[in-house]
């Protein structure tokens, strides 16, 4: 019995690709494996974010990248970046 059956939740065919309302998309097996591997250890999230930033920058050609929890968080971060501009003291709390 699946976790959804245990909860009495229907499964659906997600024909909208990565629609959040339909639980996003199905993860590829290598993503699921990486998630399980990552869940077995604790790390400093600032260090992980810095490493991810380098990978994102290299993949996209951007100056840097940032991993956030979803679209709303990304919109908030974008707005905060517009307000802060190049005033690094305005965002220093993020690196504590």
Wavefront OBJ file of the C-alpha trace (Angstrom):
o trace
v 0.000 0.000 0.000
v 1.421 3.391 -0.984
v 1.736 6.336 1.376
v -1.074 8.058 -0.537
v -3.390 5.054 -0.206
v -2.705 5.003 3.536
v -3.771 8.658 3.710
v -6.805 8.158 1.466
v -5.406 10.539 -1.188
v -6.053 9.865 -4.883
v -3.163 9.845 -7.314
v -3.649 11.733 -10.587
v -2.120 11.815 -14.033
v -0.125 15.042 -14.168
v -0.400 16.167 -17.795
v 0.725 19.717 -16.953
v 4.428 18.859 -16.479
v 5.713 20.513 -13.304
v 2.468 22.109 -12.026
v 2.873 22.692 -8.288
v -0.867 22.114 -7.734
v -0.278 18.580 -8.994
v 2.763 18.058 -6.722
v 5.355 19.274 -9.194
v 6.868 16.567 -11.322
v 8.089 13.050 -10.758
v 11.743 13.033 -9.804
v 14.233 11.168 -11.945
v 15.803 8.163 -10.159
v 19.200 9.890 -9.850
v 17.529 12.879 -8.157
v 15.744 10.584 -5.694
v 19.030 8.788 -4.996
v 20.862 12.087 -4.415
v 18.086 13.235 -2.076
v 18.366 10.047 -0.021
v 22.179 10.354 0.069
v 21.991 14.004 1.167
v 19.485 13.170 3.914
v 22.004 10.910 5.659
v 24.354 13.718 6.768
v 24.160 17.240 8.165
v 25.994 20.174 6.580
v 26.338 23.922 7.077
v 23.604 25.282 4.814
v 25.584 28.460 4.030
v 28.440 26.299 2.707
v 25.997 24.198 0.675
v 24.352 27.326 -0.748
v 27.788 28.714 -1.723
v 28.711 25.461 -3.478
v 25.336 25.355 -5.249
v 25.795 28.977 -6.317
v 29.020 28.056 -8.110
v 27.366 25.130 -9.898
v 24.383 27.269 -10.956
v 26.659 30.091 -12.146
v 28.731 27.691 -14.228
v 25.647 26.046 -15.752
v 23.886 29.317 -16.583
v 26.733 31.728 -17.236
v 25.370 33.976 -14.466
v 27.503 35.714 -11.874
v 26.003 33.558 -9.120
v 22.971 31.446 -8.324
v 20.704 30.848 -5.366
v 18.552 27.879 -4.397
v 15.199 28.762 -2.830
v 12.205 26.724 -1.731
v 9.867 27.752 -4.544
v 8.501 30.467 -6.780
v 7.194 32.678 -3.953
v 10.557 32.582 -2.189
v 12.349 33.430 -5.433
v 10.035 36.392 -6.061
v 10.668 37.642 -2.524
v 14.431 37.289 -2.955
v 14.294 39.102 -6.289
v 12.337 41.977 -4.721
v 14.776 42.123 -1.798
v 17.709 42.245 -4.232
v 16.093 45.153 -6.075
v 15.626 47.033 -2.786
v 19.130 46.258 -1.452
v 20.966 46.891 -4.706
v 24.697 46.861 -4.062
v 24.285 47.660 -0.334
v 25.725 44.429 1.016
v 25.073 45.449 4.621
v 21.335 45.277 3.829
v 21.615 41.522 3.250
v 24.376 40.676 5.727
v 21.885 38.907 8.011
v 21.583 36.134 5.400
v 25.155 35.043 6.003
v 25.077 34.715 9.793
l 1 2 3 4 5 6 7 8 9 10 11 12 13 14 15 16 17 18 19 20 21 22 23 24 25 26 27 28 29 30 31 32 33 34 35 36 37 38 39 40 41 42 43 44 45 46 47 48 49 50 51 52 53 54 55 56 57 58 59 60 61 62 63 64 65 66 67 68 69 70 71 72 73 74 75 76 77 78 79 80 81 82 83 84 85 86 87 88 89 90 91 92 93 94 95 96
